[in-house]
């Protein structure tokens, strides 16, 4: 390929990068996740073109031109000329959902492990309620009284409870994620164990005819909380799987690469845990009807679905743009 063919083949992408760079500098407040995705893709292509041009056309004008636009784009991308808020918006609006779509199988696997533990303990306690004392830790088993469910509604320090719950849930997520370095063994244990606790409690309340009441206190925060735990668990399973089956690459390399992706999945769950903690601290123990609690659960599910749809569309649009440009 001579220099004229090289320029003709890639000139349109370079013009788009220049145009988008100028636009990003002028209208920072209205930049979308799609803009950032397209900018990053064009920047990567221009960097590759610059490397090629430096190798085959080192003295040509096109090399100096590419060096200039790549340097300008690099500064815009990496030297904080894009605000932190823009990067956060792009991550949660597009990238995080894209990671979920890529790793959905392992997230489903984490969910199945949880439900396996839950189903097993439910069957055991449903067959004999006394099994709850051998399944659950003593402090939990002895502190549960189905007949007193809801008796303390409105009488708790909601702000303190919310902060405590958020801290605990984030710790569980971090452990589930970090368990990946044990080839996923710790992650599998945590997922099954948490399922066992919920399943055993559900069976105990079922024995007392309190199933409707029990789930009214679980699902408002539980839909978001469990989703976040499954994502964190999926991140741990991803890391564990790549360590267990590294393929043609070394385990050290797989740990380095997959840990970065898993950390991004974990970070994406933090807002979910914050929302779940607020609901669990302020709404779950509130003196409102059970129907109102179920309504909150319904709203959270709809919110999660809409978020996934919007993020999925944004991710797909960015991917389609990349494929078209290439």
C-alpha positions in Angstrom: 0.0 0.0 0.0 1.4 3.4 -1.0 0.9 6.6 1.0 -2.0 7.8 -1.3 -3.9 4.6 -0.8 -3.2 4.7 2.9 -4.6 8.2 3.2 -7.6 7.5 1.1 -8.5 4.4 3.1 -8.4 6.1 6.5 -9.0 9.8 5.8 -12.6 9.7 6.8 -11.9 8.3 10.2 -9.3 10.9 10.9 -11.7 13.7 10.0 -14.3 12.2 12.3 -11.8 12.1 15.1 -10.8 15.8 14.5 -14.5 16.8 14.5 -15.4 14.9 17.6 -12.3 16.1 19.5 -13.3 19.7 18.8 -16.9 19.0 19.8 -15.8 17.3 23.0 -13.7 20.4 24.0 -16.5 22.8 23.3 -19.6 21.1 24.8 -18.4 19.0 27.8 -21.8 19.4 29.6 -23.8 17.7 26.8 -21.4 14.8 26.0 -23.1 11.4 25.9 -21.7 7.9 26.5 -22.0 7.3 22.8 -19.8 10.2 22.0 -17.1 8.9 24.4 -17.3 5.4 23.0 -17.0 6.6 19.4 -14.1 9.0 20.3 -12.2 6.1 22.0 -12.7 3.8 19.0 -11.5 6.5 16.6 -8.5 7.3 18.8 -7.5 3.7 18.9 -7.7 3.4 15.1 -5.7 6.6 14.6 -3.0 5.3 17.0 -2.7 2.1 14.9 -2.6 4.2 11.7 0.2 6.4 13.3 2.2 3.3 14.1 1.9 2.0 10.6 2.7 5.4 9.1 5.8 5.8 11.3 7.0 2.4 10.0 6.4 2.8 6.3 6.1 6.5 5.7 8.3 8.1 8.4 9.1 11.2 6.3 5.7 11.8 4.8 3.4 14.7 5.9 0.7 12.2 6.9 2.9 10.9 9.7 3.3 14.4 11.2 -0.5 15.0 10.8 -1.4 11.7 12.5 1.1 12.4 15.3 -0.6 15.8 15.9 -4.2 14.5 16.1 -3.3 11.4 18.1 -1.4 13.6 20.6 -4.3 16.0 20.9 -6.8 13.1 21.3 -4.5 11.5 23.9 -4.5 14.6 26.0 -8.2 14.9 25.7 -8.8 11.3 26.7 -6.2 10.8 29.4 -5.2 14.2 31.0 -8.6 14.9 32.7 -9.9 17.2 30.0 -12.9 14.8 30.1 -14.5 15.4 33.4 -14.8 12.6 36.0 -18.6 13.0 35.8 -18.5 12.2 32.1 -16.5 9.1 32.7 -18.7 7.9 35.5 -21.8 8.5 33.3 -20.2 6.6 30.4 -19.3 3.7 32.7 -22.7 3.2 34.3 -24.6 4.2 31.2 -22.9 1.9 28.7 -19.7 0.1 29.8 -21.1 -1.6 32.9 -24.1 -3.0 31.1 -21.9 -4.1 28.2 -19.8 -6.1 30.7 -23.0 -7.7 32.1 -24.0 -8.7 28.6 -20.6 -10.2 28.0 -20.5 -12.2 31.2 -24.2 -13.0 31.6 -23.6 -16.8 31.7 -21.4 -16.6 34.8 -23.9 -14.2 36.5 -26.6 -16.8 35.8 -24.3 -19.5 37.2 -23.9 -17.4 40.4 -27.7 -17.1 40.6 -28.2 -20.8 40.2 -25.7 -21.6 42.9 -27.6 -19.3 45.3 -30.9 -21.0 44.4 -29.4 -24.5 44.8 -28.5 -23.6 48.3 -31.9 -22.0 48.9 -33.9 -24.9 47.5 -31.9 -27.5 49.5 -32.4 -25.7 52.9 -36.0 -24.9 52.1 -36.8 -28.6 51.5 -34.9 -29.6 54.6 -36.6 -27.2 57.0 -40.0 -27.7 55.3 -39.7 -31.4 56.1 -38.7 -30.7 59.8 -38.6 -27.1 61.2 -36.1 -28.3 63.9 -33.5 -28.6 61.1 -33.3 -24.8 61.1 -31.1 -25.1 64.3 -28.6 -27.3 62.5 -28.6 -25.2 59.3 -28.5 -21.6 60.5 -25.9 -20.1 62.9 -27.2 -20.2 66.4 -27.7 -16.4 66.8 -29.8 -16.3 63.7 -31.9 -19.4 64.4 -32.6 -18.4 68.0 -33.4 -14.8 67.2 -36.1 -15.5 64.6 -39.7 -15.5 65.7 -42.2 -15.5 62.8 -45.0 -14.4 65.1 -43.2 -11.1 65.8 -42.6 -10.2 62.2 -43.5 -6.5 61.8 -43.9 -5.8 65.5 -41.0 -3.4 65.5 -42.0 -1.5 62.3 -41.2 2.2 62.6 -39.3 1.7 65.9 -35.7 1.3 64.5 -33.0 3.9 63.8 -33.3 3.7 60.0 -30.2 5.8 59.1 -28.0 3.6 61.3 -29.6 0.4 60.0 -29.2 1.5 56.4 -25.5 2.3 56.8 -24.9 -1.0 58.6 -26.7 -3.0 55.9 -24.9 -1.3 53.0 -21.5 -2.0 54.7 -22.4 -5.6 55.3 -23.7 -6.2 51.8 -20.7 -4.6 50.1 -18.4 -6.7 52.3 -20.2 -9.8 51.0 -19.8 -8.7 47.4 -16.1 -8.0 47.9 -15.6 -11.5 49.4 -17.6 -13.1 46.6 -15.4 -11.2 44.1 -12.1 -11.8 45.9 -13.0 -15.5 46.2 -12.1 -15.8 42.5 -8.4 -16.0 43.4 -9.2 -19.3 45.2 -10.2 -20.7 41.8 -13.8 -19.6 42.6 -14.1 -22.0 45.5 -14.8 -19.3 48.1 -17.2 -17.6 45.7 -19.2 -20.8 45.2 -19.3 -21.3 49.0 -20.6 -17.8 49.7 -23.3 -18.0 47.1 -24.6 -21.3 48.3 -24.3 -20.3 51.9 -26.4 -17.1 51.4 -28.9 -19.1 49.5 -29.1 -21.6 52.4 -29.9 -18.9 54.9 -32.7 -17.4 52.8 -34.2 -20.8 52.0 -34.2 -22.0 55.6 -35.9 -18.8 56.8 -38.4 -18.9 54.0 -39.3 -22.5 55.0 -39.7 -21.5 58.7 -42.1 -18.7 57.9 -44.0 -21.0 55.5 -44.6 -23.4 58.5 -46.1 -20.5 60.4 -48.3 -19.4 57.5 -46.3 -16.2 57.1 -45.0 -16.6 53.6 -46.7 -13.6 52.2 -45.5 -11.4 55.1 -41.9 -12.8 55.0 -41.4 -12.0 51.3 -42.9 -8.6 51.7 -40.0 -7.8 54.0 -37.4 -9.4 51.6 -38.3 -8.5 48.1 -38.3 -4.6 48.3 -34.6 -4.5 48.8 -33.9 -8.1 47.9 -34.5 -7.7 44.1 -31.7 -5.1 43.8 -29.5 -6.6 46.5 -29.5 -10.1 45.1 -28.9 -8.8 41.6 -25.8 -7.1 42.9 -24.6 -10.2 44.8 -25.1 -12.3 41.6 -23.0 -9.8 39.6 -20.3 -9.8 42.2 -20.4 -13.5 42.4 -20.3 -13.8 38.6 -17.2 -11.5 38.7 -15.5 -13.9 41.2 -16.5 -17.0 39.1 -15.1 -15.3 36.0 -11.7 -14.8 37.6 -11.8 -18.3 39.1 -12.7 -20.0 35.8 -9.9 -18.2 34.0 -7.4 -19.3 36.6 -8.7 -22.9 36.6 -8.8 -23.1 32.8 -6.2 -20.5 31.5 -6.1 -21.9 28.0 -3.0 -21.1 26.1 -2.1 -18.2 28.4 -0.4 -18.2 31.7 -2.5 -18.0 34.9 -0.6 -14.9 35.9 -1.7 -13.2 32.7 -5.3 -14.4 33.0 -5.4 -13.1 36.6 -4.1 -9.7 35.5 -6.6 -9.4 32.6 -9.7 -10.9 34.2 -9.1 -9.1 37.5 -9.5 -5.8 35.8 -12.8 -6.8 34.2 -14.0 -8.3 37.4 -13.2 -5.2 39.4 -15.2 -3.2 36.9 -18.2 -5.5 37.5 -17.7 -5.2 41.2 -17.6 -1.4 41.1 -20.8 -1.3 39.1 -22.6 -3.0 41.9 -21.9 -0.4 44.5 -24.8 1.9 43.5 -27.1 -1.1 43.6 -26.0 -1.9 47.1 -26.5 1.7 48.2 -30.1 1.7 46.8 -30.8 -1.7 48.4 -29.4 -0.4 51.7 -31.6 2.7 51.7 -34.7 0.6 50.9 -33.8 -2.0 53.6 -33.1 0.7 56.1 -36.0 3.1 55.5 -38.8 1.3 53.6 -38.6 -2.4 54.7 -39.0 -1.6 58.4 -41.4 1.2 57.9 -44.9 1.0 59.3 -46.6 0.6 55.9 -48.8 -2.1 54.4 -47.4 -5.3 53.0 -48.9 -4.3 49.7 -46.9 -1.1 49.7 -43.7 -3.1 50.3 -44.6 -5.3 47.3 -45.2 -2.2 45.2 -41.7 -1.0 46.1 -40.3 -4.3 44.9 -42.3 -4.0 41.7 -40.8 -0.5 41.1 -37.3 -1.7 41.7 -37.7 -4.6 39.2 -39.1 -2.2 36.5 -36.2 0.2 37.2 -33.6 -2.6 36.8 -35.2 -3.7 33.6 -35.4 -0.2 32.1 -31.8 0.4 33.1 -30.6 -2.8 31.4 -32.6 -2.0 28.3 -31.3 1.6 28.0 -27.7 0.5 28.8 -28.0 -2.4 26.3 -29.2 -0.2 23.5 -26.4 2.3 24.2 -23.8 -0.5 24.2 -25.2 -2.1 21.0 -25.2 1.3 19.3 -21.6 1.9 20.2 -20.6 -1.6 19.0 -22.5 -1.1 15.8 -20.7 2.2 15.2 -17.4 0.5 15.8 -18.2 -2.3 13.4 -19.4 0.1 10.7 -16.3 2.3 11.1 -14.0 -0.7 10.8 
